[in-house]
């Protein structure tokens, strides 16, 4: 069974950086797109970024464009989210997820989710 395991969350000051990782383990991984989502307390889970395994096409939410960078290492079945210029409003639990569609960004399109990693930005 395929699992997604996130790591790299933590507490940083505003303006700082963090890099999240999401490793897929288990049997052959057939999803075409990997995405990052986040959920702040009292808010709905929202799309952050997505990348395709083949071709590396990328999509970002407007709120993170220019600050976050998504990337992947196909050999390691791992996706990364480099987060720079962090703001207090970036505080949330960050989830990685897998989708069979290409560069999709709605929650319903993602069929496999990690357990989440907490990111807290202090002002």
Backbone as JSON Lines, residues from 0, in Angstrom:
{"i":0,"aa":"X","n":[0.84,-1.19,0.0],"ca":[0.0,0.0,0.0],"c":[0.88,1.24,0.0]}
{"i":1,"aa":"X","n":[0.54,2.21,-0.84],"ca":[1.33,3.41,-0.93],"c":[0.99,4.34,0.22]}
{"i":2,"aa":"X","n":[2.02,4.93,0.78],"ca":[1.84,5.92,1.82],"c":[2.59,7.18,1.46]}
{"i":3,"aa":"X","n":[2.08,8.31,1.94],"ca":[2.76,9.59,1.78],"c":[3.17,10.07,3.17]}
{"i":4,"aa":"X","n":[4.43,10.42,3.3],"ca":[4.93,10.84,4.6],"c":[5.58,12.21,4.46]}
{"i":5,"aa":"X","n":[4.99,13.19,5.14],"ca":[5.53,14.55,5.11],"c":[6.53,14.74,6.24]}
{"i":6,"aa":"X","n":[7.44,15.66,6.01],"ca":[8.39,16.05,7.06],"c":[8.85,17.47,6.77]}
{"i":7,"aa":"X","n":[9.48,18.09,7.77],"ca":[10.08,19.4,7.56],"c":[9.34,20.56,8.17]}
{"i":8,"aa":"X","n":[8.21,20.32,8.78],"ca":[7.48,21.41,9.4],"c":[8.2,21.91,10.64]}
{"i":9,"aa":"X","n":[7.72,23.03,11.19],"ca":[8.33,23.57,12.39],"c":[7.86,24.97,12.67]}
{"i":10,"aa":"X","n":[8.58,25.63,13.56],"ca":[8.28,26.99,13.98],"c":[9.4,27.91,13.5]}
{"i":11,"aa":"X","n":[9.04,28.93,12.75],"ca":[10.02,29.91,12.29],"c":[9.43,31.3,12.42]}
{"i":12,"aa":"X","n":[10.3,32.28,12.41],"ca":[9.84,33.67,12.46],"c":[9.41,34.14,11.07]}
{"i":13,"aa":"X","n":[8.58,35.14,11.06],"ca":[8.16,35.73,9.8],"c":[9.39,36.17,9.01]}
{"i":14,"aa":"X","n":[9.33,35.91,7.71],"ca":[10.47,36.2,6.84],"c":[11.41,35.04,6.66]}
{"i":15,"aa":"X","n":[11.24,34.01,7.47],"ca":[12.11,32.84,7.4],"c":[11.69,31.86,6.33]}
{"i":16,"aa":"X","n":[12.39,30.72,6.34],"ca":[12.15,29.69,5.32],"c":[12.03,28.32,5.95]}
{"i":17,"aa":"X","n":[11.32,27.46,5.25],"ca":[11.21,26.05,5.6],"c":[11.13,25.25,4.32]}
{"i":18,"aa":"X","n":[11.58,24.01,4.37],"ca":[11.41,23.11,3.24],"c":[10.69,21.86,3.71]}
{"i":19,"aa":"X","n":[9.56,21.61,3.1],"ca":[8.79,20.41,3.4],"c":[9.13,19.32,2.39]}
{"i":20,"aa":"X","n":[9.09,18.09,2.85],"ca":[9.31,16.94,1.98],"c":[8.13,16.0,2.08]}
{"i":21,"aa":"X","n":[7.87,15.31,1.0],"ca":[6.8,14.3,0.98],"c":[7.32,13.1,0.22]}
{"i":22,"aa":"X","n":[7.5,12.01,0.93],"ca":[8.03,10.79,0.33],"c":[6.92,9.77,0.15]}
{"i":23,"aa":"X","n":[6.86,9.21,-1.03],"ca":[5.88,8.16,-1.31],"c":[6.57,6.82,-1.17]}
{"i":24,"aa":"X","n":[5.99,5.96,-0.37],"ca":[6.57,4.63,-0.16],"c":[5.52,3.57,-0.41]}
{"i":25,"aa":"X","n":[5.98,2.39,-0.68],"ca":[5.05,1.3,-0.93],"c":[5.18,0.78,-2.34]}
{"i":26,"aa":"X","n":[4.11,0.18,-2.82],"ca":[4.15,-0.42,-4.14],"c":[4.21,0.65,-5.23]}
{"i":27,"aa":"X","n":[4.24,0.24,-6.46],"ca":[4.41,1.17,-7.58],"c":[3.45,2.34,-7.49]}
{"i":28,"aa":"X","n":[4.0,3.47,-7.62],"ca":[3.24,4.7,-7.44],"c":[2.78,5.19,-8.8]}
{"i":29,"aa":"X","n":[1.46,5.24,-9.03],"ca":[0.96,5.53,-10.38],"c":[0.34,6.9,-10.54]}
{"i":30,"aa":"X","n":[0.35,7.7,-9.5],"ca":[-0.29,9.01,-9.61],"c":[0.5,9.92,-10.52]}
{"i":31,"aa":"X","n":[-0.19,10.81,-11.21],"ca":[0.43,11.71,-12.17],"c":[0.81,13.06,-11.57]}
{"i":32,"aa":"X","n":[0.11,13.46,-10.53],"ca":[0.32,14.78,-9.96],"c":[0.44,14.68,-8.44]}
{"i":33,"aa":"X","n":[1.35,15.47,-7.93],"ca":[1.48,15.61,-6.47],"c":[1.14,17.04,-6.1]}
{"i":34,"aa":"X","n":[0.4,17.18,-5.02],"ca":[0.01,18.51,-4.59],"c":[0.31,18.75,-3.13]}
{"i":35,"aa":"X","n":[0.4,20.03,-2.8],"ca":[0.48,20.46,-1.41],"c":[-0.77,21.28,-1.1]}
{"i":36,"aa":"X","n":[-1.35,20.99,0.04],"ca":[-2.49,21.73,0.54],"c":[-2.18,22.17,1.96]}
{"i":37,"aa":"X","n":[-2.98,23.09,2.48],"ca":[-2.8,23.5,3.86],"c":[-4.16,23.8,4.49]}
{"i":38,"aa":"X","n":[-4.18,23.65,5.8],"ca":[-5.41,23.91,6.54],"c":[-5.07,24.64,7.81]}
{"i":39,"aa":"X","n":[-5.54,25.88,7.9],"ca":[-5.35,26.68,9.1],"c":[-6.51,26.42,10.05]}
{"i":40,"aa":"X","n":[-6.31,26.68,11.35],"ca":[-7.4,26.45,12.31],"c":[-8.66,27.2,11.93]}
{"i":41,"aa":"X","n":[-9.77,26.48,11.91],"ca":[-11.04,27.1,11.62],"c":[-11.3,27.39,10.16]}
{"i":42,"aa":"X","n":[-10.38,26.97,9.3],"ca":[-10.54,27.24,7.86],"c":[-10.57,25.94,7.08]}
{"i":43,"aa":"X","n":[-11.03,26.04,5.85],"ca":[-11.07,24.87,5.0],"c":[-9.66,24.6,4.43]}
{"i":44,"aa":"X","n":[-9.47,23.35,4.07],"ca":[-8.2,22.98,3.44],"c":[-8.12,23.65,2.07]}
{"i":45,"aa":"X","n":[-6.97,24.22,1.76],"ca":[-6.83,24.95,0.51],"c":[-5.6,24.5,-0.28]}
{"i":46,"aa":"X","n":[-5.71,24.65,-1.57],"ca":[-4.63,24.28,-2.47],"c":[-3.46,25.25,-2.33]}
{"i":47,"aa":"X","n":[-2.24,24.7,-2.4],"ca":[-1.04,25.51,-2.34],"c":[-0.25,25.42,-3.64]}
{"i":48,"aa":"X","n":[0.07,24.19,-4.05],"ca":[0.89,24.0,-5.25],"c":[0.75,22.57,-5.73]}
{"i":49,"aa":"X","n":[1.04,22.37,-7.01],"ca":[1.0,21.02,-7.58],"c":[2.08,20.89,-8.64]}
{"i":50,"aa":"X","n":[2.53,19.64,-8.85],"ca":[3.55,19.37,-9.85],"c":[3.29,18.0,-10.44]}
{"i":51,"aa":"X","n":[3.55,17.85,-11.73],"ca":[3.4,16.55,-12.36],"c":[4.72,15.8,-12.32]}
{"i":52,"aa":"X","n":[4.62,14.47,-12.18],"ca":[5.82,13.66,-12.16],"c":[6.53,13.7,-13.51]}
{"i":53,"aa":"X","n":[5.76,13.66,-14.56],"ca":[6.34,13.69,-15.9],"c":[6.23,15.1,-16.47]}
{"i":54,"aa":"X","n":[7.33,15.64,-16.83],"ca":[7.35,16.99,-17.39],"c":[7.52,18.09,-16.38]}
{"i":55,"aa":"X","n":[7.15,17.82,-15.13],"ca":[7.34,18.83,-14.09],"c":[6.5,20.08,-14.26]}
{"i":56,"aa":"X","n":[5.31,19.96,-14.84],"ca":[4.43,21.12,-14.93],"c":[4.0,21.52,-13.52]}
{"i":57,"aa":"X","n":[3.88,22.83,-13.31],"ca":[3.66,23.36,-11.96],"c":[2.5,24.34,-11.95]}
{"i":58,"aa":"X","n":[1.81,24.33,-10.83],"ca":[0.72,25.28,-10.59],"c":[0.81,25.75,-9.15]}
{"i":59,"aa":"X","n":[0.6,27.06,-8.93],"ca":[0.64,27.63,-7.6],"c":[-0.65,28.39,-7.3]}
{"i":60,"aa":"X","n":[-1.01,28.41,-6.03],"ca":[-2.04,29.32,-5.59],"c":[-1.47,30.74,-5.63]}
{"i":61,"aa":"X","n":[-2.33,31.71,-5.9],"ca":[-1.87,33.09,-5.98],"c":[-1.21,33.55,-4.69]}
{"i":62,"aa":"X","n":[-1.68,33.05,-3.58],"ca":[-1.19,33.51,-2.28],"c":[0.27,33.11,-2.02]}
{"i":63,"aa":"X","n":[0.79,32.15,-2.77],"ca":[2.16,31.71,-2.52],"c":[3.09,31.93,-3.7]}
{"i":64,"aa":"X","n":[2.57,32.41,-4.8],"ca":[3.41,32.65,-5.98],"c":[4.55,33.6,-5.64]}
{"i":65,"aa":"X","n":[5.73,33.24,-6.11],"ca":[6.91,34.07,-5.85],"c":[7.57,33.8,-4.52]}
{"i":66,"aa":"X","n":[6.91,33.06,-3.64],"ca":[7.49,32.76,-2.32],"c":[7.75,31.26,-2.14]}
{"i":67,"aa":"X","n":[6.88,30.44,-2.67],"ca":[7.0,28.98,-2.53],"c":[7.44,28.37,-3.85]}
{"i":68,"aa":"X","n":[8.22,27.29,-3.74],"ca":[8.65,26.56,-4.92],"c":[8.43,25.07,-4.7]}
{"i":69,"aa":"X","n":[7.69,24.46,-5.6],"ca":[7.47,23.02,-5.53],"c":[8.43,22.34,-6.51]}
{"i":70,"aa":"X","n":[8.95,21.19,-6.1],"ca":[9.86,20.44,-6.97],"c":[9.71,18.96,-6.67]}
{"i":71,"aa":"X","n":[10.29,18.14,-7.53],"ca":[10.19,16.7,-7.29],"c":[11.47,16.01,-7.69]}
{"i":72,"aa":"X","n":[11.69,14.86,-7.05],"ca":[12.81,13.97,-7.37],"c":[12.2,12.63,-7.73]}
{"i":73,"aa":"X","n":[12.1,12.38,-9.02],"ca":[11.42,11.15,-9.47],"c":[12.12,9.89,-8.97]}
{"i":74,"aa":"X","n":[13.42,9.93,-8.91],"ca":[14.17,8.74,-8.48],"c":[13.86,8.38,-7.03]}
{"i":75,"aa":"X","n":[13.55,9.4,-6.24],"ca":[13.28,9.17,-4.81],"c":[11.78,9.16,-4.51]}
{"i":76,"aa":"X","n":[10.95,9.35,-5.54],"ca":[9.5,9.46,-5.3],"c":[9.2,10.49,-4.21]}
{"i":77,"aa":"X","n":[9.87,11.61,-4.28],"ca":[9.74,12.63,-3.25],"c":[9.43,13.98,-3.87]}
{"i":78,"aa":"X","n":[8.55,14.7,-3.22],"ca":[8.18,16.05,-3.63],"c":[8.54,17.01,-2.51]}
{"i":79,"aa":"X","n":[8.96,18.2,-2.9],"ca":[9.39,19.19,-1.93],"c":[8.57,20.47,-2.07]}
{"i":80,"aa":"X","n":[8.51,21.21,-0.98],"ca":[7.92,22.54,-1.02],"c":[8.85,23.47,-0.27]}
{"i":81,"aa":"X","n":[9.57,24.28,-1.03],"ca":[10.45,25.28,-0.43],"c":[9.62,26.53,-0.18]}
{"i":82,"aa":"X","n":[9.6,26.95,1.07],"ca":[8.77,28.09,1.46],"c":[9.67,29.2,1.97]}
{"i":83,"aa":"X","n":[9.68,30.31,1.27],"ca":[10.48,31.47,1.65],"c":[9.58,32.65,2.0]}
{"i":84,"aa":"X","n":[10.17,33.64,2.62],"ca":[9.43,34.87,2.98],"c":[8.12,34.52,3.69]}
{"i":85,"aa":"X","n":[8.22,33.64,4.64],"ca":[7.02,33.14,5.31],"c":[6.33,34.23,6.12]}
{"i":86,"aa":"X","n":[5.01,34.14,6.15],"ca":[4.17,35.11,6.84],"c":[3.35,34.39,7.9]}
{"i":87,"aa":"X","n":[2.9,35.12,8.92],"ca":[2.05,34.47,9.93],"c":[0.83,33.79,9.33]}
{"i":88,"aa":"X","n":[0.3,34.34,8.27],"ca":[-0.88,33.73,7.63],"c":[-0.57,32.44,6.89]}
{"i":89,"aa":"X","n":[0.7,32.07,6.81],"ca":[1.06,30.77,6.24],"c":[0.96,29.65,7.29]}
{"i":90,"aa":"X","n":[0.71,30.04,8.53],"ca":[0.58,29.04,9.59],"c":[-0.58,28.09,9.29]}
{"i":91,"aa":"X","n":[-0.28,26.8,9.3],"ca":[-1.29,25.79,8.96],"c":[-0.66,24.41,9.09]}
{"i":92,"aa":"X","n":[-1.5,23.4,9.01],"ca":[-1.02,22.05,8.79],"c":[-0.91,21.86,7.28]}
{"i":93,"aa":"X","n":[0.24,21.43,6.83],"ca":[0.48,21.24,5.4],"c":[0.4,19.75,5.07]}
{"i":94,"aa":"X","n":[-0.35,19.45,4.02],"ca":[-0.55,18.07,3.58],"c":[-0.05,17.9,2.16]}
{"i":95,"aa":"X","n":[0.58,16.78,1.9],"ca":[0.83,16.44,0.52],"c":[-0.2,15.39,0.1]}
{"i":96,"aa":"X","n":[-0.44,15.34,-1.19],"ca":[-1.48,14.46,-1.7],"c":[-1.13,14.04,-3.13]}
{"i":97,"aa":"X","n":[-1.75,12.94,-3.55],"ca":[-1.5,12.4,-4.88],"c":[-2.8,12.34,-5.67]}
{"i":98,"aa":"X","n":[-2.69,12.64,-6.95],"ca":[-3.87,12.62,-7.82],"c":[-3.56,11.86,-9.1]}
{"i":99,"aa":"X","n":[-4.58,11.24,-9.67],"ca":[-4.4,10.55,-10.95],"c":[-4.52,11.52,-12.11]}
{"i":100,"aa":"X","n":[-5.17,12.65,-11.89],"ca":[-5.3,13.65,-12.94],"c":[-4.02,14.44,-13.12]}
{"i":101,"aa":"X","n":[-4.01,15.25,-14.17],"ca":[-2.83,16.03,-14.49],"c":[-3.01,17.47,-14.03]}
{"i":102,"aa":"X","n":[-2.13,17.88,-13.11],"ca":[-2.07,19.25,-12.61],"c":[-3.43,19.73,-12.11]}
{"i":103,"aa":"X","n":[-4.07,18.9,-11.33],"ca":[-5.36,19.25,-10.75],"c":[-5.15,19.97,-9.43]}
{"i":104,"aa":"X","n":[-6.2,20.71,-8.99],"ca":[-6.0,21.53,-7.8],"c":[-7.19,21.52,-6.84]}
{"i":105,"aa":"X","n":[-8.19,20.71,-7.11],"ca":[-9.3,20.61,-6.17],"c":[-9.13,19.41,-5.27]}
{"i":106,"aa":"X","n":[-9.6,19.51,-4.04],"ca":[-9.42,18.43,-3.08],"c":[-9.99,17.11,-3.59]}
{"i":107,"aa":"X","n":[-11.1,17.19,-4.3],"ca":[-11.78,15.97,-4.72],"c":[-10.95,15.16,-5.71]}
{"i":108,"aa":"X","n":[-10.03,15.83,-6.39],"ca":[-9.21,15.14,-7.39],"c":[-8.1,14.31,-6.76]}
{"i":109,"aa":"X","n":[-7.82,14.52,-5.48],"ca":[-6.71,13.85,-4.82],"c":[-7.23,12.66,-4.02]}
{"i":110,"aa":"X","n":[-6.63,11.5,-4.25],"ca":[-7.15,10.27,-3.66],"c":[-6.29,9.73,-2.53]}
{"i":111,"aa":"X","n":[-5.1,10.27,-2.37],"ca":[-4.19,9.76,-1.35],"c":[-3.58,10.95,-0.62]}
{"i":112,"aa":"X","n":[-3.59,10.9,0.72],"ca":[-3.14,12.03,1.53],"c":[-2.13,11.59,2.56]}
{"i":113,"aa":"X","n":[-1.21,12.5,2.87],"ca":[-0.31,12.27,3.98],"c":[-0.96,12.69,5.29]}
{"i":114,"aa":"X","n":[-0.22,12.53,6.36],"ca":[-0.77,12.8,7.69],"c":[-0.68,14.28,8.07]}
{"i":115,"aa":"X","n":[0.1,15.04,7.34],"ca":[0.22,16.47,7.6],"c":[1.4,16.8,8.47]}
{"i":116,"aa":"X","n":[1.91,18.01,8.3],"ca":[3.0,18.51,9.13],"c":[2.69,19.96,9.48]}
{"i":117,"aa":"X","n":[2.92,20.3,10.75],"ca":[2.55,21.62,11.24],"c":[3.62,22.65,10.88]}
{"i":118,"aa":"X","n":[3.17,23.76,10.33],"ca":[4.04,24.89,10.06],"c":[3.49,26.08,10.83]}
{"i":119,"aa":"X","n":[4.32,26.68,11.68],"ca":[3.9,27.81,12.49],"c":[4.86,28.97,12.27]}
{"i":120,"aa":"X","n":[4.29,30.11,11.92],"ca":[5.1,31.3,11.66],"c":[4.78,32.34,12.71]}
{"i":121,"aa":"X","n":[5.79,32.74,13.44],"ca":[5.6,33.74,14.48],"c":[5.88,35.13,13.93]}
{"i":122,"aa":"X","n":[5.16,36.1,14.45],"ca":[5.31,37.48,13.96],"c":[6.36,38.23,14.75]}
